[in-house]
Amino acid sequence: MTVSREVELQGHIIDSGMMQTCFGIIMDMGGSFEVEEFDIGRHKDERSYAKLLVSAEDEALLQSIVHELHQNGANPADPNDATLEPAPADQVVPEGFYSTTNHPTEIRYDGEWIDVEDIEMDCAVVVEDGEARSASERSSSAERSRSRDGDAVSRDDENSRGEFSNHSADHSSGQSPREDGEQSEPRDGENPYADTKVLNAVEAGDLIVTGEAGIRVSPPERPRGSEGAFGFMQGGVSSERPSETTIANIAEAVEEVKSEGGTVLAVCGPALIHSGAREDLARLVREGYIDMISAGNGFAVHDIERDLYGTSLGMDTESLDHPRKGHKHHIYTISEVIREDGIEAAVESGTIESGVMYECVDNDRPFVLAGSIRDDGPLPDTITDAVEAQNAIREQAHEADMVLMLSTLLHSVAVGNCLPSTTRVVCVDIDPATVTQLLDRGSAQAVGMVTDIGTFVPILAEKILDD
């Protein structure tokens, strides 16, 4: 017996490739479809609409097809409210829970669509009604008051919060379009509220969205034109484009984000220091074009080593000489920072006088150093608990309006996992496979450059600060 379900596609579904993708999914998975309605937008500012009747030989296959369509922006034509089930225990979600994409998402609750806040991939959606949220916020407020009045928090507790303050940034670009004119109510502690939670943050009794009903996903659409600073972010990855032109476009995009009051996050690898780009990145931090740094222990160690000993991993980055005992400089550097009890204290004492970490401290630019099993030391500022590091990275990612991924696969993947698909991303690496892997994680506004990071950063700084 054949079973069927109606789904809708809305927006620039032709030139964005959404409709072609959905047709392919249905056929590749063994289903069939009929186009019941099709209204084509005939101008750049007009949106298209299609209603498909999707059929399969049984309910299980149909559900699988609809699930894949849903991930690509095809939503049920007649949605019901989302199904909610309580979490049976801490860190345990109900069977069949809805696992999020990184696209703007809404859930239907009491007949109204509400946005899912802080959207990122591979999370559960937790819903709170107004009464429960008000009680929760009162409890959190009381807990914060007790923390302020009680003993000083430990360094690990500070690290778990990422050691950075919140910046004011406009994330309106991350909101999904409303075709029906419905608007989410502002957060005021009284209205229903939906948020994402990673599995280890789920608490017993949390109301978790399950199944596919009452969920609306809106993948960002590829822009039709190339106007504006971000019009160039459509070409994927190439090592053959004129580098200086692309970097000039990226510089313009950074300036546009900053002019709109947005926040730029740089995800940095040690190669940036080894290649001699340290001083130019430090300039961008000092002048406020980079608001936050996400990196690992190694990046900070070699940045500070360059200040203390003039080397990076034992090599003079200007003369390329290897000074005697230079291979010990990085461990000497770690020892000095530990002796000072952290990077901030070392800056304040005058031990550290230049570099990226110096500019972060001196100009109150927050940073997260996420540790790994191979770290030497590590520095006191490095977050060695993996879950705490994820939480700190997540807070940065949710705040960022633009992310520069600069020659680090490990930390860029960590940040990329937390980004909504509407965040603008630039990825630069000498390895084409690294750039491709990162951009394939789902940003709709992304550009990749296959080039040496020691070339990219100085030219970027020149275009922004000197031209």
Backbone torsions as a table, in degrees:
resi	resn	phi	psi	omega
1	MET	NA	131.5	179.3
2	THR	-83.7	136.7	176.1
3	VAL	-118.3	151.1	-173.2
4	SER	-138.6	159.5	174.1
5	ARG	-153.0	144.2	179.0
6	GLU	-92.1	136.7	174.7
7	VAL	-131.2	156.1	-178.5
8	GLU	-120.2	146.3	171.8
9	LEU	-123.5	134.3	-179.0
10	GLN	-136.1	149.0	177.2
11	GLY	113.6	-153.9	177.5
12	HIS	-85.7	67.1	-168.1
13	ILE	-76.1	-15.2	-179.1
14	ILE	-89.2	-59.8	-175.9
15	ASP	-72.7	-18.1	175.6
16	SER	-81.6	-12.1	-179.2
17	GLY	85.2	2.9	-176.2
18	MET	-63.4	-45.6	-176.7
19	MET	-65.9	-43.0	178.7
20	GLN	-61.5	-40.9	179.0
21	THR	-61.6	-44.7	-178.9
22	CYS	-65.9	-41.1	176.0
23	PHE	-58.0	-45.4	-178.6
24	GLY	-62.7	-41.2	179.3
25	ILE	-59.6	-47.4	-177.3
26	ILE	-60.8	-48.5	-177.1
27	MET	-69.6	-41.5	-178.4
28	ASP	-64.8	-29.6	-178.0
29	MET	-91.6	4.8	174.4
30	GLY	89.2	17.2	176.7
31	GLY	-100.9	-174.7	175.9
32	SER	-140.4	167.5	-178.7
33	PHE	-152.3	157.0	169.7
34	GLU	-126.9	140.4	176.5
35	VAL	-90.0	106.7	-177.1
36	GLU	-84.0	-35.1	177.2
37	GLU	-139.9	144.1	178.3
38	PHE	-152.6	111.2	-179.7
39	ASP	-119.6	112.8	-173.4
40	ILE	-92.0	128.1	171.2
41	GLY	-72.2	125.6	-172.1
42	ARG	-100.9	0.2	176.9
43	HIS	-132.6	164.6	-175.2
44	LYS	-59.5	-32.2	-177.0
45	ASP	-94.9	8.0	178.7
46	GLU	-102.8	141.2	-178.9
47	ARG	-100.1	155.5	178.9
48	SER	-103.8	162.4	-179.6
49	TYR	-143.5	137.9	175.0
50	ALA	-141.5	139.6	173.4
51	LYS	-117.0	124.8	-178.3
52	LEU	-114.1	139.8	169.3
53	LEU	-99.0	108.8	-176.6
54	VAL	-97.1	130.8	-177.0
55	SER	-125.2	150.6	176.4
56	ALA	-149.4	169.0	-174.0
57	GLU	-78.0	-19.8	177.0
58	ASP	-152.8	168.5	-174.4
59	GLU	-65.9	-35.2	-178.3
60	ALA	-64.7	-45.2	179.2
61	LEU	-66.6	-41.0	179.0
62	LEU	-61.1	-42.6	-180.0
63	GLN	-61.8	-40.3	178.7
64	SER	-64.4	-42.1	179.4
65	ILE	-65.0	-46.7	-179.0
66	VAL	-62.4	-36.5	178.0
67	HIS	-61.0	-46.3	-179.7
68	GLU	-66.9	-37.9	176.9
69	LEU	-63.0	-40.9	-178.4
70	HIS	-61.1	-39.2	179.1
71	GLN	-64.2	-20.3	-178.6
72	ASN	-107.7	16.2	170.6
73	GLY	99.6	3.4	175.6
74	ALA	-90.2	121.6	-173.8
75	ASN	-115.8	153.9	179.9
76	PRO	-56.7	141.0	-178.0
77	ALA	-70.9	-34.9	179.7
78	ASP	-125.4	81.6	-173.1
79	PRO	-73.0	146.9	169.2
80	ASN	-98.6	174.6	172.9
81	ASP	-64.7	152.3	176.6
82	ALA	-64.1	147.0	177.0
83	THR	-87.1	127.6	-178.0
84	LEU	-117.2	134.0	175.7
85	GLU	-133.5	141.1	-179.3
86	PRO	-72.8	142.9	173.8
87	ALA	-66.0	128.8	-175.6
88	PRO	-72.5	-20.7	-179.0
89	ALA	-162.8	167.3	175.4
90	ASP	-57.9	134.8	178.2
91	GLN	65.2	14.8	178.6
92	VAL	-122.5	125.6	179.5
93	VAL	-105.3	156.4	177.9
94	PRO	-63.2	152.6	175.3
95	GLU	-62.4	141.8	179.4
96	GLY	76.5	18.7	179.4
97	PHE	-62.8	152.8	179.5
98	TYR	-81.0	121.6	177.2
99	SER	-96.7	123.0	-169.5
100	THR	-73.4	155.7	162.5
101	THR	-91.1	-176.3	174.9
102	ASN	-97.7	13.2	179.6
103	HIS	-88.9	152.7	174.2
104	PRO	-50.4	130.6	-171.8
105	THR	-134.5	143.7	172.8
106	GLU	-127.0	154.2	172.3
107	ILE	-125.3	150.4	-179.0
108	ARG	-95.5	122.0	-176.0
109	TYR	-135.6	122.3	-177.0
110	ASP	52.7	40.6	175.6
111	GLY	79.4	2.5	-179.0
112	GLU	-121.3	144.5	175.9
113	TRP	-85.7	130.8	175.4
114	ILE	-127.3	142.7	-179.8
115	ASP	-68.6	145.5	169.4
116	VAL	-89.7	116.9	-176.2
117	GLU	-76.3	155.2	174.9
118	ASP	50.3	50.5	-176.0
119	ILE	-67.0	136.3	171.4
120	GLU	-154.4	164.0	-174.7
121	MET	-75.2	156.1	171.0
122	ASP	62.6	40.8	177.0
123	CYS	-122.9	167.7	168.6
124	ALA	-94.3	154.0	175.0
125	VAL	-101.2	124.1	-179.2
126	VAL	-111.4	132.3	-178.0
127	VAL	-114.3	135.1	174.8
128	GLU	-123.4	134.9	172.4
129	ASP	-80.8	170.0	-173.8
130	GLY	-59.2	-42.1	-175.9
131	GLU	-65.1	-45.1	-178.7
132	ALA	-67.2	-37.9	-178.8
133	ARG	-67.4	-40.9	179.4
134	SER	-60.1	-43.4	179.3
135	ALA	-64.5	-40.7	-179.9
136	SER	-63.9	-42.3	-179.0
137	GLU	-67.7	-36.2	177.4
138	ARG	-63.9	-40.4	179.0
139	SER	-64.9	-42.5	179.7
140	SER	-64.9	-38.9	179.3
141	SER	-64.1	-41.9	178.3
142	ALA	-64.5	-39.8	179.7
143	GLU	-64.1	-40.9	178.1
144	ARG	-63.5	-38.2	179.0
145	SER	-63.8	-42.3	179.1
146	ARG	-63.3	-37.9	179.8
147	SER	-64.0	-40.5	-179.7
148	ARG	-66.6	-34.6	-176.3
149	ASP	-87.5	-14.1	-174.7
150	GLY	-93.7	-153.8	-176.5
151	ASP	-70.3	161.2	176.6
152	ALA	-65.4	144.4	179.8
153	VAL	-77.1	156.6	179.9
154	SER	-79.4	166.7	178.2
155	ARG	-61.6	-37.8	178.8
156	ASP	-63.0	-38.1	178.3
157	ASP	-65.5	-39.0	177.1
158	GLU	-63.8	-43.0	-179.4
159	ASN	-62.6	-37.2	-177.4
160	SER	-64.0	-21.7	175.7
161	ARG	-92.0	3.2	173.8
162	GLY	86.4	-5.1	179.1
163	GLU	54.2	36.3	175.4
164	PHE	-145.8	152.8	-178.6
165	SER	-88.7	163.3	178.0
166	ASN	-81.3	137.0	174.4
167	HIS	-101.9	152.9	176.0
168	SER	-84.4	119.4	-179.1
169	ALA	-141.3	147.1	-178.6
170	ASP	-91.6	115.0	179.4
171	HIS	-105.5	25.6	-176.9
172	SER	-63.2	-25.1	179.1
173	SER	-65.6	-17.3	-179.6
174	GLY	-86.4	-0.1	-177.8
175	GLN	-85.1	143.6	-178.9
176	SER	-81.1	150.2	-177.4
177	PRO	-71.3	148.3	177.7
178	ARG	-109.7	113.1	175.7
179	GLU	-84.1	-24.0	-174.1
180	ASP	-98.0	4.6	177.5
181	GLY	80.1	-2.5	179.8
182	GLU	-74.7	142.7	179.3
183	GLN	-125.3	142.4	173.9
184	SER	-69.9	142.9	178.1
185	GLU	-75.7	148.4	177.4
186	PRO	-63.6	153.1	178.5
187	ARG	-72.5	116.4	179.8
188	ASP	-135.7	10.7	179.4
189	GLY	83.2	-2.1	-178.7
190	GLU	-116.6	-27.5	-177.6
191	ASN	-90.7	157.7	176.9
192	PRO	-58.2	150.7	-174.1
193	TYR	-142.8	135.0	178.8
194	ALA	-122.4	136.7	-177.9
195	ASP	-142.2	165.9	174.7
196	THR	-96.9	148.7	172.4
197	LYS	-137.1	134.8	169.6
198	VAL	-69.7	159.7	-171.9
199	LEU	-60.8	-37.1	-176.7
200	ASN	-74.6	-5.3	177.6
201	ALA	-100.2	-6.3	-179.4
202	VAL	-67.6	136.2	179.1
203	GLU	-113.8	149.8	179.2
204	ALA	-54.6	132.2	179.1
205	GLY	93.4	-13.8	175.1
206	ASP	-56.0	136.1	177.4
207	LEU	-83.4	111.8	-173.0
208	ILE	-105.1	135.3	175.7
209	VAL	-73.6	129.9	178.1
210	THR	-122.9	159.9	178.7
211	GLY	71.5	-158.2	-177.3
212	GLU	-119.3	-10.0	-175.4
213	ALA	-70.4	146.3	173.8
214	GLY	66.8	28.8	179.2
215	ILE	-125.8	131.3	-180.0
216	ARG	-125.1	120.9	-178.9
217	VAL	-110.1	135.1	-177.9
218	SER	-126.7	88.0	177.4
219	PRO	-60.2	137.5	176.6
220	PRO	-59.9	144.3	-176.4
221	GLU	-96.8	142.1	177.1
222	ARG	-63.3	129.8	-179.4
223	PRO	-63.7	143.4	-178.0
224	ARG	-76.2	-34.9	-177.4
225	GLY	-108.0	-177.8	178.9
226	SER	-116.3	22.7	-178.1
227	GLU	-75.0	153.2	175.4
228	GLY	83.7	169.6	-175.3
229	ALA	-64.1	-25.0	-175.8
230	PHE	-101.6	7.3	179.4
231	GLY	-64.2	-25.7	-178.7
232	PHE	-77.3	-9.3	-173.8
233	MET	-82.7	56.9	-178.2
234	GLN	-136.8	-0.3	-168.5
235	GLY	-98.4	6.1	178.5
236	GLY	70.7	-138.8	-173.7
237	VAL	-116.5	133.9	176.9
238	SER	-155.5	143.6	172.6
239	SER	-102.0	5.9	-173.3
240	GLU	-108.2	-8.7	176.7
241	ARG	-70.7	152.6	174.9
242	PRO	-60.3	116.1	-172.8
243	SER	-62.0	-45.0	-174.1
244	GLU	-65.3	-35.6	177.5
245	THR	-65.9	-44.0	179.0
246	THR	-63.7	-43.1	179.5
247	ILE	-64.3	-36.9	176.8
248	ALA	-62.5	-39.5	176.8
249	ASN	-64.6	-41.2	178.5
250	ILE	-64.6	-41.4	177.5
251	ALA	-59.8	-42.5	177.9
252	GLU	-62.8	-38.6	179.4
253	ALA	-65.9	-41.3	177.0
254	VAL	-60.6	-44.9	-179.7
255	GLU	-63.5	-36.0	179.0
256	GLU	-66.4	-44.1	177.8
257	VAL	-58.7	-46.2	-178.7
258	LYS	-66.7	-37.5	179.6
259	SER	-66.5	-24.6	178.5
260	GLU	-90.9	6.6	179.9
261	GLY	80.2	17.4	-177.7
262	GLY	-82.9	178.3	-174.0
263	THR	-122.3	131.4	-179.6
264	VAL	-110.7	125.8	178.0
265	LEU	-108.1	129.7	174.2
266	ALA	-107.4	126.3	177.2
267	VAL	-104.1	114.4	-164.6
268	CYS	-119.6	140.2	174.4
269	GLY	-108.8	162.9	-178.5
270	PRO	-60.1	-25.8	179.8
271	ALA	-58.5	-27.7	178.4
272	LEU	-62.4	-39.1	177.8
273	ILE	-73.3	-46.4	-178.4
274	HIS	-58.6	-34.1	-174.3
275	SER	-83.2	-3.6	176.9
276	GLY	90.1	14.3	-178.0
277	ALA	-92.1	4.0	-173.8
278	ARG	-56.5	-50.5	-174.7
279	GLU	-63.4	-37.0	-179.6
280	ASP	-71.3	-37.6	175.5
281	LEU	-65.9	-39.8	178.4
282	ALA	-60.3	-38.5	177.2
283	ARG	-61.6	-43.1	-179.8
284	LEU	-64.6	-36.1	176.0
285	VAL	-67.3	-47.4	-177.2
286	ARG	-60.2	-40.6	-176.4
287	GLU	-84.7	0.8	172.5
288	GLY	85.4	14.3	177.3
289	TYR	-87.0	-16.5	169.9
290	ILE	-119.9	121.6	-173.1
291	ASP	-94.7	-27.2	-175.4
292	MET	-144.4	151.4	176.3
293	ILE	-121.7	132.9	170.4
294	SER	-121.9	123.6	-175.2
295	ALA	-156.0	-170.6	177.4
296	GLY	-115.6	179.4	179.6
297	ASN	-56.6	-42.2	-175.8
298	GLY	-62.0	-41.6	179.9
299	PHE	-58.9	-49.9	-177.9
300	ALA	-65.2	-40.9	-179.2
301	VAL	-59.8	-48.6	-175.6
302	HIS	-73.9	-29.6	173.3
303	ASP	-62.6	-45.1	-179.4
304	ILE	-73.4	-36.0	175.8
305	GLU	-57.5	-39.7	179.1
306	ARG	-62.0	-35.9	179.0
307	ASP	-72.2	-43.6	-173.6
308	LEU	-79.2	-36.7	-172.0
309	TYR	-124.6	-5.6	-179.4
310	GLY	76.1	14.4	-178.5
311	THR	-128.8	165.7	170.8
312	SER	-134.1	116.9	-172.5
313	LEU	54.0	38.9	175.2
314	GLY	83.4	-0.5	-178.2
315	MET	-112.9	135.6	173.8
316	ASP	-71.1	116.6	-173.2
317	THR	-73.5	-9.8	176.7
318	GLU	-96.7	-49.4	-178.1
319	SER	-90.7	-15.3	-175.8
320	LEU	65.9	14.6	175.7
321	ASP	-78.5	158.6	175.6
322	HIS	-112.8	97.9	-178.5
323	PRO	-62.3	156.9	177.1
324	ARG	-60.3	132.9	-176.8
325	LYS	64.2	16.0	180.0
326	GLY	-61.8	-27.8	-179.4
327	HIS	-67.3	-14.3	178.5
328	LYS	-94.3	-5.6	-172.4
329	HIS	-62.0	-37.6	-176.2
330	HIS	-67.7	-36.4	-179.9
331	ILE	-76.6	-30.9	171.8
332	TYR	-62.7	-40.6	179.7
333	THR	-60.6	-47.6	179.2
334	ILE	-59.0	-43.1	-179.8
335	SER	-60.7	-41.5	-179.3
336	GLU	-65.2	-41.1	-179.1
337	VAL	-70.0	-38.8	176.2
338	ILE	-62.4	-40.6	179.0
339	ARG	-60.1	-34.6	-179.9
340	GLU	-83.5	-9.1	-179.0
341	ASP	72.3	32.8	171.9
342	GLY	127.4	165.6	-176.1
343	ILE	-65.5	-45.4	-177.7
344	GLU	-60.2	-44.9	179.2
345	ALA	-64.1	-36.3	179.5
346	ALA	-68.8	-33.4	174.6
347	VAL	-69.1	-45.8	-177.0
348	GLU	-65.3	-30.1	179.4
349	SER	-81.9	-12.0	-177.9
350	GLY	91.6	2.4	177.9
351	THR	-65.9	-43.8	175.8
352	ILE	-101.4	126.0	-173.7
353	GLU	-122.7	-3.4	-178.8
354	SER	-160.3	169.7	174.7
355	GLY	107.9	-179.9	-175.8
356	VAL	-66.9	-48.1	-178.9
357	MET	-65.5	-36.4	175.8
358	TYR	-59.2	-47.1	-178.3
359	GLU	-66.6	-34.4	176.9
360	CYS	-60.8	-46.5	-179.2
361	VAL	-69.5	-47.0	-174.1
362	ASP	-66.2	-28.7	-176.8
363	ASN	-112.7	14.3	176.4
364	ASP	57.3	43.7	174.8
365	ARG	-96.2	116.2	-176.5
366	PRO	-66.0	148.6	177.6
367	PHE	-140.5	152.2	173.3
368	VAL	-125.0	124.4	174.3
369	LEU	-109.9	108.6	-178.0
370	ALA	-96.6	125.2	-174.2
371	GLY	-80.3	167.9	174.9
372	SER	-143.1	171.4	-173.7
373	ILE	-68.2	-18.9	-176.0
374	ARG	-95.6	5.1	-174.5
375	ASP	-68.5	137.2	168.1
376	ASP	-83.8	142.3	178.5
377	GLY	98.2	-90.6	-14.7
378	PRO	-82.1	-177.8	174.0
379	LEU	-61.2	149.9	179.3
380	PRO	-59.5	-26.6	-177.5
381	ASP	-80.6	-12.3	-177.1
382	THR	-75.6	130.1	179.9
383	ILE	-83.4	111.4	-173.8
384	THR	-91.9	-16.1	175.8
385	ASP	-83.9	121.9	-173.3
386	ALA	-62.0	-39.8	-179.0
387	VAL	-69.2	-41.9	176.7
388	GLU	-61.8	-40.7	178.3
389	ALA	-63.1	-42.5	177.3
390	GLN	-59.5	-43.2	-179.4
391	ASN	-64.1	-40.0	178.1
392	ALA	-66.6	-41.7	177.0
393	ILE	-64.2	-41.0	-179.5
394	ARG	-60.3	-42.2	-179.9
395	GLU	-62.9	-41.7	175.9
396	GLN	-62.6	-47.4	-175.9
397	ALA	-61.2	-39.3	-179.6
398	HIS	-69.3	-22.3	-178.5
399	GLU	-88.0	-23.6	-171.7
400	ALA	-74.8	139.7	171.7
401	ASP	-99.5	-21.9	177.0
402	MET	-147.4	140.8	-178.3
403	VAL	-126.4	128.0	173.3
404	LEU	-103.6	112.5	178.9
405	MET	-96.4	108.2	-167.1
406	LEU	-114.2	90.6	169.9
407	SER	59.5	49.6	171.1
408	THR	-153.6	113.5	178.9
409	LEU	-74.5	-46.3	-173.5
410	LEU	-57.8	-54.8	-175.0
411	HIS	-76.5	-29.1	176.9
412	SER	-67.2	-38.1	175.9
413	VAL	-63.5	-42.2	179.8
414	ALA	-60.9	-45.7	178.4
415	VAL	-68.6	-43.3	-178.7
416	GLY	-59.0	-33.2	178.5
417	ASN	-63.2	-23.9	-175.7
418	CYS	-99.0	-5.1	-173.4
419	LEU	-87.0	137.8	166.9
420	PRO	-69.2	156.3	-175.5
421	SER	-70.7	-8.9	179.5
422	THR	-87.4	-8.4	-179.2
423	THR	-75.5	134.4	179.6
424	ARG	-75.5	132.2	-173.4
425	VAL	-130.8	134.4	170.7
426	VAL	-121.1	127.6	-179.4
427	CYS	-121.4	126.6	-178.7
428	VAL	-127.1	126.9	177.6
429	ASP	-159.6	152.7	178.2
430	ILE	-75.1	-18.3	-178.1
431	ASP	-98.8	114.8	-179.4
432	PRO	-58.2	-34.7	-178.5
433	ALA	-63.7	-36.0	178.4
434	THR	-64.3	-45.9	-178.9
435	VAL	-63.2	-45.1	-179.9
436	THR	-62.2	-45.3	-179.1
437	GLN	-59.9	-41.2	-177.6
438	LEU	-71.7	-42.7	-178.2
439	LEU	-72.0	-24.2	177.9
440	ASP	-72.3	-2.7	-178.1
441	ARG	-78.5	-6.1	165.6
442	GLY	123.5	2.4	178.6
443	SER	-72.2	136.7	178.4
444	ALA	-85.0	-16.7	179.0
445	GLN	-122.3	85.9	-174.1
446	ALA	-144.6	151.3	174.8
447	VAL	-140.2	142.1	179.0
448	GLY	-120.7	139.8	176.8
449	MET	-124.1	128.1	174.7
450	VAL	-97.3	98.7	-177.6
451	THR	-162.1	168.4	178.3
452	ASP	-73.0	131.9	-178.3
453	ILE	-65.2	-26.9	177.3
454	GLY	-70.0	-16.5	173.5
455	THR	-91.8	-41.6	-173.5
456	PHE	-64.3	-53.1	-172.3
457	VAL	-63.6	-46.5	178.1
458	PRO	-60.4	-39.8	178.8
459	ILE	-67.7	-40.2	177.7
460	LEU	-59.9	-45.6	179.4
461	ALA	-63.1	-39.0	178.6
462	GLU	-64.1	-43.6	-179.1
463	LYS	-64.7	-37.9	-176.9
464	ILE	-81.3	-44.8	-168.6
465	LEU	-97.2	-26.9	-172.1
466	ASP	-108.4	-30.2	-172.2
467	ASP	-71.7	NA	NA
